[in-house]
Amino acid sequence: MIEIRFHGRGGQGAVTAANILASAAFLEGKYVQAFPFFGVERRGAPVTAFTRIDEKPIRIKTQIYEPDIVVVLDPSLLDTVDVTAGLKDDGIVIINTEKSKEEVLEKLKKKPAKLALVDATTIALDILGLPITNTSILGAVAKATGVVSLEHVQKAIQEVFSGSLGEKNAKAAEEAFNKTVIYEL
């Protein structure tokens, strides 16, 4: 089973990203779960969302405490939240940031086995005209993990967002896929 924890802020689409990732994996014939955890439930407050993906039915119904993959939609969370808490030793961390690998590693409490960086905010602003990074970051997830294909991520995005909005969001995912830089640590 692959367990993924998303960290974002209210209004950034972390919950939607977790759901779209689950949909993409479902399109590939896998079993999935996706669910949020809310704290103070207001725009801008830290939000955590979870996705589980497996080849067999998933019976667990708890939060994810030891993720295989951590996805960070808002880099400012690195200053306030231990996003690597419980990360497995062979874990992957994917971060929306314009900072360098060295700057990011200084902020992480645990060094991941693999670190993927992409400036999803700039991609979202260029393509969508809004700093909502959820669909962009899913392109990075597809590239860094191989858990789902970019094709299925784009298809799942277009099932959530119709028409030209779906096309733009699918393009944002592809752009992030192409621009994600991966470091084996």
C-alpha positions in Angstrom: 0.0 0.0 0.0 1.2 3.5 -0.8 0.2 6.2 1.6 0.4 9.9 0.6 0.0 12.9 2.9 -0.7 16.3 1.4 0.1 19.6 3.3 -1.5 22.8 2.2 -3.4 25.8 3.4 -7.2 26.2 3.3 -8.2 27.3 -0.2 -5.2 25.9 -2.0 -6.9 22.7 -3.1 -5.0 20.1 -1.1 -8.2 18.1 -0.5 -9.1 18.3 -4.2 -5.5 17.2 -5.1 -5.8 14.1 -2.8 -9.2 13.3 -4.4 -7.9 13.7 -8.0 -4.9 11.6 -7.3 -7.2 8.9 -5.9 -9.3 9.2 -9.1 -6.3 8.8 -11.3 -5.2 5.7 -9.5 -8.8 4.3 -9.7 -8.7 4.9 -13.5 -5.6 2.6 -13.5 -7.6 -0.1 -11.8 -6.3 0.4 -8.2 -8.1 0.5 -4.9 -8.1 4.0 -3.3 -9.0 6.1 -0.4 -8.9 9.9 -0.1 -9.9 12.0 2.8 -9.1 15.3 4.6 -8.2 16.3 8.1 -9.3 19.9 9.0 -8.1 21.9 12.0 -9.5 25.3 12.4 -11.2 25.2 9.0 -10.6 28.6 7.6 -8.9 29.9 4.5 -5.2 30.0 4.9 -5.0 27.6 7.9 -2.9 24.5 7.5 -4.9 21.6 6.0 -3.8 18.0 5.7 -5.3 15.5 3.2 -4.5 11.9 2.6 -4.6 9.3 -0.3 -4.1 5.6 -0.1 -3.4 3.5 -3.2 -3.2 -0.3 -3.3 -3.6 -3.3 -5.6 -6.0 -4.9 -3.1 -9.0 -3.5 -1.1 -8.0 -1.0 1.6 -9.5 -1.8 5.0 -7.7 0.8 7.1 -9.7 3.9 8.1 -7.2 6.1 10.0 -5.1 9.1 9.2 -1.7 8.5 7.6 1.0 8.7 10.3 3.9 7.1 8.4 3.6 8.2 4.8 5.5 6.9 1.8 5.1 10.2 0.1 4.6 13.8 1.4 3.3 16.5 -0.9 3.7 20.2 0.2 1.5 22.7 -1.7 2.6 25.7 0.3 6.4 26.1 1.0 5.7 28.5 4.0 4.5 25.4 5.9 8.1 24.2 6.1 8.6 27.0 8.7 5.7 25.9 10.9 4.9 22.2 10.3 7.1 19.2 10.5 6.0 17.9 7.1 8.4 14.9 7.3 6.9 13.6 10.6 6.6 9.8 10.3 8.0 9.8 6.8 9.3 6.3 6.0 13.1 5.9 5.5 12.7 5.4 1.8 10.1 8.2 1.6 9.7 10.8 -1.1 9.0 14.5 -0.5 7.5 16.7 -3.2 7.5 20.4 -2.6 6.1 23.4 -4.5 9.0 25.9 -4.1 11.3 28.1 -6.1 14.1 27.5 -3.5 17.1 25.4 -4.0 17.6 21.8 -2.8 20.0 23.0 -0.1 17.6 25.7 1.2 14.7 23.2 1.3 16.8 20.5 3.1 17.7 23.0 5.8 14.0 23.3 6.7 13.2 19.6 6.7 13.5 17.8 10.0 14.1 14.5 8.3 16.0 13.9 5.1 13.9 12.0 2.5 15.4 9.3 0.2 14.1 11.4 -2.7 13.2 15.1 -3.0 11.3 16.5 -5.9 11.0 20.3 -6.4 8.8 22.3 -8.7 7.7 25.9 -8.8 4.0 25.0 -9.1 2.9 28.5 -8.1 4.5 30.1 -11.1 3.1 27.4 -13.3 -0.4 27.9 -11.9 -0.2 31.7 -12.3 1.1 31.4 -15.9 -1.5 28.9 -17.0 -4.5 29.4 -14.7 -4.0 33.0 -13.7 -4.5 31.9 -10.0 -2.0 30.7 -7.4 -3.9 27.5 -6.8 -1.3 24.8 -7.1 -3.2 21.5 -6.6 -3.3 20.4 -10.3 0.2 21.5 -11.0 1.6 19.6 -8.0 -0.1 16.4 -9.3 2.1 16.5 -12.4 5.1 16.5 -10.0 3.6 13.6 -8.1 3.3 11.6 -11.3 6.9 12.3 -12.3 8.5 11.8 -8.9 6.7 8.7 -7.8 5.4 6.8 -10.8 2.4 5.9 -8.7 0.1 7.1 -11.4 0.7 8.1 -15.0 0.5 11.7 -16.2 -2.2 10.6 -18.6 -4.5 9.4 -15.9 -3.8 12.5 -13.7 -4.9 14.6 -16.7 -7.9 12.5 -17.3 -9.0 12.7 -13.6 -8.4 16.5 -13.6 -10.7 16.8 -16.7 -13.4 14.8 -14.9 -13.3 17.3 -12.0 -12.9 20.5 -14.0 -14.9 20.6 -17.3 -14.3 22.4 -20.5 -11.4 24.9 -20.9 -10.8 25.0 -17.1 -10.1 21.2 -17.3 -7.8 21.7 -20.3 -5.9 24.5 -18.5 -5.5 22.4 -15.3 -4.4 19.4 -17.3 -1.8 21.6 -19.0 -0.6 22.9 -15.7 -0.1 19.3 -14.5 1.9 18.5 -17.7 4.0 21.6 -17.3 4.9 20.7 -13.7 5.6 17.1 -14.8 8.2 18.5 -17.3 9.7 21.0 -14.9 10.0 18.9 -11.7 13.6 18.4 -10.6 14.2 15.1 -8.7 17.1 14.5 -6.3 18.1 11.1 -4.9 19.5 11.7 -1.5 
